[in-house]
């Protein structure tokens, strides 16, 4: 049985860590992200919303779809 890594929070830092860790360890560890919201936004692009370059929906990440596609578990909880 491999290790289990739990990442608390799915904002920019949490998602970056979870994605990179999965890429480096593959199936050697189960990775789970716990986040209280069912989605997040690509934070580096938020200034683009204020100047009208992108709509908020364009940078929204639905965690229930994005994380499992990468082999990462997701739980909605606080």
ZALOLUM-817755 format. One line per field, with one value per residue (C-alpha): residue number from 1; residue in one letter; x negated, y negated, z. Coordinates in steps of 0.05 Angstrom, whole numbers, plus 5000, padded with zeros to 4 digits. Example, Ala and Ser with C-alpha at 12.3 -4.5 7.8 and 13.67 -1.06 7.14 Angstrom:
num: [1_2]
residuo: [A_S]
x: [4754_4727]
y: [5090_5021]
z: [5156_5143]
***
This chain:
num: [1_2_3_4_5_6_7_8_9_10_11_12_13_14_15_16_17_18_19_20_21_22_23_24_25_26_27_28_29_30_31_32_33_34_35_36_37_38_39_40_41_42_43_44_45_46_47_48_49_50_51_52_53_54_55_56_57_58_59_60_61_62_63_64_65_66_67_68_69_70_71_72_73_74_75_76_77_78]
residuo: [X_X_X_X_X_X_X_X_X_X_X_X_X_X_X_X_X_X_X_X_X_X_X_X_X_X_X_X_X_X_X_X_X_X_X_X_X_X_X_X_X_X_X_X_X_X_X_X_X_X_X_X_X_X_X_X_X_X_X_X_X_X_X_X_X_X_X_X_X_X_X_X_X_X_X_X_X_X]
x: [5000_4973_4973_5033_5023_5078_5076_5120_5146_5153_5131_5070_5018_5057_5073_5002_4975_5025_5014_4938_4936_4980_4934_4872_4898_4951_4986_4936_4982_5056_5068_5132_5151_5200_5235_5299_5320_5337_5296_5240_5213_5146_5121_5066_5121_5166_5138_5159_5232_5227_5205_5255_5207_5239_5305_5305_5335_5274_5226_5271_5244_5296_5258_5303_5281_5210_5179_5204_5178_5109_5118_5128_5185_5228_5271_5316_5308_5282]
y: [5000_4931_4867_4821_4746_4698_4627_4578_4524_4521_4451_4437_4464_4527_4546_4532_4576_4633_4632_4631_4684_4730_4718_4735_4796_4824_4882_4888_4844_4830_4755_4724_4651_4626_4561_4529_4502_4544_4500_4449_4397_4393_4336_4309_4291_4253_4185_4200_4201_4130_4104_4145_4192_4256_4275_4307_4371_4378_4386_4427_4497_4549_4592_4652_4658_4629_4669_4739_4730_4723_4783_4740_4752_4693_4685_4625_4610_4559]
z: [5000_4981_5021_5027_5020_5039_5012_5049_5003_4928_4912_4870_4919_4937_4866_4842_4898_4885_4809_4815_4869_4827_4767_4808_4848_4801_4834_4891_4933_4937_4935_4961_4960_5012_4995_5022_4954_4893_4848_4846_4798_4764_4808_4762_4712_4760_4741_4669_4693_4719_4651_4612_4578_4606_4638_4707_4678_4632_4690_4736_4753_4772_4821_4814_4742_4741_4798_4781_4709_4740_4785_4847_4896_4918_4979_4992_5066_5115]
***
